[in-house]
Amino acid sequence: MTLTDYQQKAARTINQKLAHPDMIRHGVFGLTSEAGEVAGLYQKTLQGHKFEVDHLIKELGDCLWMIAELCTAYGVDMNMVAEQNLEKLQARYPERFDEWHSMHRRKGDI
């Protein structure tokens, strides 16, 4: 499955009653909420809870869904997002990750 396939299938479950600005807000707030749930899994290990990878996978899937909703709201293909991200990282770290390149980014490298 490609990210485009995922995005198209995930769009079936977007709340079609939301106006465009509300769809964007839903995606932004949902992504931060779901990312918080990922962090919560790790936080709970400090309270003695067992870390469960299956739970992590489900929360990461929820993050992915929210990203798909945002991409759909803006008419952006998720494959393009992934490709551009890899191109950015390749330019930033030509060989592999290193601290120097991380600390000394080129102007405009966000």
N, CA and C atoms as a LAMMPS dump frame, in Angstrom:
ITEM: TIMESTEP
0
ITEM: NUMBER OF ATOMS
330
ITEM: BOX BOUNDS ff ff ff
-5.0000000000000000e+02 5.0000000000000000e+02
-5.0000000000000000e+02 5.0000000000000000e+02
-5.0000000000000000e+02 5.0000000000000000e+02
ITEM: ATOMS id mol type element x y z
1 1 1 N 0.85 -1.18 0
2 1 2 C 0 0 0
3 1 3 C 0.894 1.24 0
4 2 1 N 0.556 2.184 -0.849
5 2 2 C 1.278 3.455 -0.856
6 2 3 C 0.613 4.407 0.13
7 3 1 N 1.306 5.478 0.424
8 3 2 C 0.705 6.502 1.289
9 3 3 C -0.504 7.144 0.612
10 4 1 N -0.457 7.257 -0.698
11 4 2 C -1.606 7.791 -1.433
12 4 3 C -2.814 6.871 -1.272
13 5 1 N -2.586 5.558 -1.382
14 5 2 C -3.666 4.593 -1.165
15 5 3 C -4.25 4.752 0.232
16 6 1 N -3.362 4.842 1.214
17 6 2 C -3.819 5.004 2.599
18 6 3 C -4.653 6.277 2.727
19 7 1 N -4.142 7.361 2.188
20 7 2 C -4.831 8.647 2.287
21 7 3 C -6.228 8.565 1.688
22 8 1 N -6.347 7.943 0.54
23 8 2 C -7.645 7.822 -0.115
24 8 3 C -8.611 6.963 0.704
25 9 1 N -8.108 5.879 1.268
26 9 2 C -8.964 5.015 2.08
27 9 3 C -9.329 5.687 3.407
28 10 1 N -8.394 6.412 3.995
29 10 2 C -8.657 7.097 5.258
30 10 3 C -9.677 8.221 5.065
31 11 1 N -9.671 8.849 3.897
32 11 2 C -10.586 9.969 3.63
33 11 3 C -12.046 9.54 3.741
34 12 1 N -12.306 8.261 3.573
35 12 2 C -13.671 7.751 3.693
36 12 3 C -14.247 8.03 5.08
37 13 1 N -13.368 8.12 6.086
38 13 2 C -13.833 8.29 7.467
39 13 3 C -13.665 9.709 7.987
40 14 1 N -13.358 10.653 7.104
41 14 2 C -13.319 12.061 7.506
42 14 3 C -14.752 12.542 7.675
43 15 1 N -14.994 13.314 8.694
44 15 2 C -16.322 13.869 8.943
45 15 3 C -16.64 14.889 7.852
46 16 1 N -17.512 14.503 6.934
47 16 2 C -17.85 15.351 5.797
48 16 3 C -18.694 16.564 6.189
49 17 1 N -19.2 16.591 7.411
50 17 2 C -19.99 17.727 7.868
51 17 3 C -19.105 18.904 8.287
52 18 1 N -17.805 18.657 8.439
53 18 2 C -16.907 19.728 8.853
54 18 3 C -16.63 20.679 7.696
55 19 1 N -16.733 21.962 7.968
56 19 2 C -16.305 22.964 6.985
57 19 3 C -14.784 22.865 6.863
58 20 1 N -14.247 23.321 5.749
59 20 2 C -12.809 23.198 5.49
60 20 3 C -11.942 23.688 6.655
61 21 1 N -12.188 24.888 7.206
62 21 2 C -11.345 25.324 8.334
63 21 3 C -11.452 24.391 9.547
64 22 1 N -12.631 23.837 9.764
65 22 2 C -12.799 22.924 10.899
66 22 3 C -12.106 21.591 10.651
67 23 1 N -12.057 21.149 9.392
68 23 2 C -11.324 19.932 9.073
69 23 3 C -9.842 20.124 9.381
70 24 1 N -9.321 21.277 9.053
71 24 2 C -7.915 21.572 9.348
72 24 3 C -7.69 21.585 10.854
73 25 1 N -8.564 22.278 11.577
74 25 2 C -8.423 22.315 13.035
75 25 3 C -8.499 20.902 13.633
76 26 1 N -9.451 20.114 13.125
77 26 2 C -9.595 18.745 13.613
78 26 3 C -8.3 17.967 13.404
79 27 1 N -7.705 18.118 12.226
80 27 2 C -6.453 17.42 11.941
81 27 3 C -5.313 17.883 12.837
82 28 1 N -5.2 19.184 13.023
83 28 2 C -4.112 19.732 13.861
84 28 3 C -4.289 19.317 15.314
85 29 1 N -5.487 19.547 15.843
86 29 2 C -5.724 19.197 17.245
87 29 3 C -5.654 17.684 17.449
88 30 1 N -6.176 16.937 16.486
89 30 2 C -6.123 15.486 16.588
90 30 3 C -4.703 14.954 16.546
91 31 1 N -3.864 15.541 15.683
92 31 2 C -2.478 15.086 15.597
93 31 3 C -1.739 15.343 16.902
94 32 1 N -1.923 16.528 17.465
95 32 2 C -1.238 16.814 18.73
96 32 3 C -1.778 15.922 19.843
97 33 1 N -3.074 15.661 19.829
98 33 2 C -3.677 14.782 20.831
99 33 3 C -3.131 13.355 20.709
100 34 1 N -3.093 12.842 19.493
101 34 2 C -2.606 11.476 19.289
102 34 3 C -1.113 11.365 19.586
103 35 1 N -0.345 12.39 19.225
104 35 2 C 1.083 12.382 19.575
105 35 3 C 1.247 12.374 21.091
106 36 1 N 0.363 13.086 21.782
107 36 2 C 0.375 13.069 23.24
108 36 3 C 0.084 11.678 23.787
109 37 1 N -0.794 10.944 23.107
110 37 2 C -1.079 9.583 23.545
111 37 3 C 0.143 8.683 23.359
112 38 1 N 0.908 8.905 22.294
113 38 2 C 2.158 8.166 22.116
114 38 3 C 3.095 8.477 23.272
115 39 1 N 3.238 9.752 23.6
116 39 2 C 4.099 10.139 24.721
117 39 3 C 3.592 9.535 26.025
118 40 1 N 2.268 9.486 26.181
119 40 2 C 1.685 8.923 27.391
120 40 3 C 2.043 7.463 27.602
121 41 1 N 2.19 6.707 26.52
122 41 2 C 2.59 5.306 26.647
123 41 3 C 3.948 5.193 27.332
124 42 1 N 4.863 6.082 26.957
125 42 2 C 6.191 6.075 27.56
126 42 3 C 6.15 6.626 28.979
127 43 1 N 5.335 7.659 29.195
128 43 2 C 5.208 8.248 30.519
129 43 3 C 4.707 7.213 31.519
130 44 1 N 3.774 6.387 31.096
131 44 2 C 3.21 5.385 32.004
132 44 3 C 4.234 4.331 32.42
133 45 1 N 5.272 4.117 31.588
134 45 2 C 6.303 3.156 31.991
135 45 3 C 7.037 3.643 33.237
136 46 1 N 7.059 4.955 33.452
137 46 2 C 7.686 5.501 34.653
138 46 3 C 6.825 5.285 35.894
139 47 1 N 5.59 4.839 35.664
140 47 2 C 4.675 4.522 36.761
141 47 3 C 4.494 3.015 36.911
142 48 1 N 5.335 2.263 36.216
143 48 2 C 5.309 0.819 36.357
144 48 3 C 4.497 0.071 35.319
145 49 1 N 3.871 0.793 34.391
146 49 2 C 3.091 0.112 33.354
147 49 3 C 4.029 -0.556 32.344
148 50 1 N 3.575 -1.657 31.79
149 50 2 C 4.338 -2.355 30.761
150 50 3 C 4.147 -1.625 29.431
151 51 1 N 5.219 -1.449 28.685
152 51 2 C 5.129 -0.847 27.356
153 51 3 C 4.678 -1.912 26.374
154 52 1 N 3.633 -1.601 25.611
155 52 2 C 3.091 -2.555 24.658
156 52 3 C 3.207 -1.994 23.243
157 53 1 N 3.984 -2.667 22.417
158 53 2 C 4.213 -2.228 21.043
159 53 3 C 2.905 -2.211 20.255
160 54 1 N 2.015 -3.155 20.51
161 54 2 C 0.732 -3.176 19.796
162 54 3 C -0.067 -1.9 20.059
163 55 1 N -0.008 -1.406 21.285
164 55 2 C -0.7 -0.159 21.609
165 55 3 C -0.024 1.007 20.879
166 56 1 N 1.312 1.003 20.852
167 56 2 C 2.055 2.037 20.128
168 56 3 C 1.653 2.055 18.66
169 57 1 N 1.545 0.895 18.047
170 57 2 C 1.177 0.812 16.633
171 57 3 C -0.185 1.456 16.394
172 58 1 N -1.131 1.198 17.278
173 58 2 C -2.464 1.785 17.126
174 58 3 C -2.427 3.305 17.254
175 59 1 N -1.661 3.804 18.208
176 59 2 C -1.568 5.259 18.381
177 59 3 C -0.837 5.907 17.208
178 60 1 N 0.204 5.253 16.706
179 60 2 C 0.9 5.778 15.523
180 60 3 C -0.037 5.785 14.319
181 61 1 N -0.871 4.778 14.212
182 61 2 C -1.869 4.747 13.144
183 61 3 C -2.831 5.917 13.247
184 62 1 N -3.216 6.263 14.479
185 62 2 C -4.088 7.427 14.668
186 62 3 C -3.374 8.712 14.257
187 63 1 N -2.073 8.806 14.559
188 63 2 C -1.291 9.97 14.109
189 63 3 C -1.272 10.031 12.586
190 64 1 N -1.063 8.884 11.962
191 64 2 C -1.023 8.82 10.498
192 64 3 C -2.355 9.251 9.901
193 65 1 N -3.464 8.832 10.519
194 65 2 C -4.788 9.215 10.03
195 65 3 C -4.952 10.728 10.083
196 66 1 N -4.507 11.347 11.165
197 66 2 C -4.636 12.795 11.297
198 66 3 C -3.778 13.516 10.254
199 67 1 N -2.609 12.985 9.97
200 67 2 C -1.768 13.554 8.914
201 67 3 C -2.478 13.422 7.569
202 68 1 N -3.104 12.267 7.34
203 68 2 C -3.853 12.063 6.09
204 68 3 C -4.99 13.068 5.98
205 69 1 N -5.682 13.337 7.097
206 69 2 C -6.778 14.301 7.058
207 69 3 C -6.257 15.695 6.695
208 70 1 N -5.148 16.097 7.298
209 70 2 C -4.57 17.404 6.979
210 70 3 C -4.138 17.481 5.521
211 71 1 N -3.496 16.439 5.049
212 71 2 C -3.077 16.422 3.646
213 71 3 C -4.292 16.522 2.725
214 72 1 N -5.335 15.789 3.036
215 72 2 C -6.555 15.816 2.229
216 72 3 C -7.183 17.202 2.265
217 73 1 N -7.223 17.812 3.434
218 73 2 C -7.819 19.148 3.571
219 73 3 C -7.084 20.17 2.705
220 74 1 N -5.783 20.002 2.544
221 74 2 C -4.992 20.94 1.748
222 74 3 C -4.775 20.465 0.315
223 75 1 N -5.306 19.3 -0.037
224 75 2 C -5.118 18.781 -1.392
225 75 3 C -3.694 18.358 -1.669
226 76 1 N -3.017 17.891 -0.637
227 76 2 C -1.611 17.489 -0.733
228 76 3 C -1.537 15.961 -0.674
229 77 1 N -0.782 15.37 -1.579
230 77 2 C -0.612 13.926 -1.619
231 77 3 C 0.434 13.494 -0.593
232 78 1 N 0.106 12.484 0.22
233 78 2 C 1.027 12.022 1.257
234 78 3 C 2.318 11.457 0.679
235 79 1 N 2.26 10.854 -0.51
236 79 2 C 3.494 10.375 -1.136
237 79 3 C 4.447 11.536 -1.385
238 80 1 N 3.904 12.677 -1.832
239 80 2 C 4.738 13.846 -2.085
240 80 3 C 5.368 14.34 -0.782
241 81 1 N 4.585 14.345 0.296
242 81 2 C 5.109 14.77 1.6
243 81 3 C 6.28 13.879 1.998
244 82 1 N 6.101 12.566 1.862
245 82 2 C 7.155 11.62 2.224
246 82 3 C 8.39 11.803 1.348
247 83 1 N 8.178 11.963 0.039
248 83 2 C 9.311 12.138 -0.874
249 83 3 C 10.071 13.423 -0.571
250 84 1 N 9.355 14.518 -0.362
251 84 2 C 10.025 15.787 -0.055
252 84 3 C 10.775 15.714 1.261
253 85 1 N 10.217 14.996 2.233
254 85 2 C 10.898 14.857 3.508
255 85 3 C 12.209 14.106 3.342
256 86 1 N 12.19 13.015 2.561
257 86 2 C 13.424 12.26 2.332
258 86 3 C 14.446 13.088 1.561
259 87 1 N 13.993 13.882 0.593
260 87 2 C 14.912 14.757 -0.14
261 87 3 C 15.553 15.78 0.798
262 88 1 N 14.751 16.355 1.688
263 88 2 C 15.269 17.324 2.655
264 88 3 C 16.329 16.674 3.542
265 89 1 N 16.043 15.472 4.033
266 89 2 C 16.987 14.787 4.919
267 89 3 C 18.25 14.375 4.175
268 90 1 N 18.099 13.98 2.909
269 90 2 C 19.277 13.628 2.109
270 90 3 C 20.18 14.837 1.918
271 91 1 N 19.57 16.004 1.674
272 91 2 C 20.359 17.228 1.505
273 91 3 C 21.02 17.624 2.825
274 92 1 N 20.319 17.446 3.925
275 92 2 C 20.846 17.831 5.242
276 92 3 C 21.95 16.884 5.696
277 93 1 N 21.752 15.608 5.459
278 93 2 C 22.705 14.58 5.892
279 93 3 C 23.122 13.754 4.677
280 94 1 N 24.064 14.253 3.875
281 94 2 C 24.423 13.588 2.617
282 94 3 C 24.901 12.138 2.788
283 95 1 N 25.589 11.852 3.852
284 95 2 C 26.105 10.492 4.064
285 95 3 C 25.229 9.719 5.051
286 96 1 N 24.993 10.34 6.19
287 96 2 C 24.198 9.748 7.27
288 96 3 C 24.018 10.845 8.315
289 97 1 N 23.227 10.563 9.349
290 97 2 C 23.062 11.553 10.404
291 97 3 C 24.41 11.841 11.061
292 98 1 N 24.656 13.126 11.312
293 98 2 C 25.78 13.506 12.155
294 98 3 C 25.413 14.793 12.887
295 99 1 N 25.973 14.949 14.064
296 99 2 C 25.611 16.073 14.925
297 99 3 C 25.973 17.42 14.301
298 100 1 N 27.088 17.484 13.589
299 100 2 C 27.518 18.765 13.037
300 100 3 C 26.453 19.309 12.083
301 101 1 N 25.994 18.465 11.162
302 101 2 C 24.976 18.916 10.214
303 101 3 C 23.656 19.237 10.915
304 102 1 N 23.39 18.548 11.997
305 102 2 C 22.176 18.829 12.75
306 102 3 C 22.25 20.205 13.407
307 103 1 N 23.409 20.555 13.895
308 103 2 C 23.605 21.825 14.6
309 103 3 C 23.857 23.004 13.648
310 104 1 N 24.294 22.729 12.426
311 104 2 C 24.677 23.786 11.482
312 104 3 C 23.905 23.636 10.176
313 105 1 N 22.63 23.85 10.253
314 105 2 C 21.796 23.729 9.056
315 105 3 C 21.989 24.92 8.133
316 106 1 N 21.786 24.659 6.847
317 106 2 C 21.846 25.731 5.873
318 106 3 C 20.661 26.669 6.03
319 107 1 N 20.825 27.895 5.598
320 107 2 C 19.736 28.862 5.667
321 107 3 C 18.526 28.319 4.912
322 108 1 N 17.366 28.424 5.526
323 108 2 C 16.139 27.949 4.913
324 108 3 C 15.838 26.477 5.148
325 109 1 N 16.756 25.753 5.794
326 109 2 C 16.546 24.336 6.07
327 109 3 C 15.675 24.218 7.318
328 110 1 N 14.413 23.877 7.097
329 110 2 C 13.476 23.77 8.228
330 110 3 C 13.047 22.332 8.442
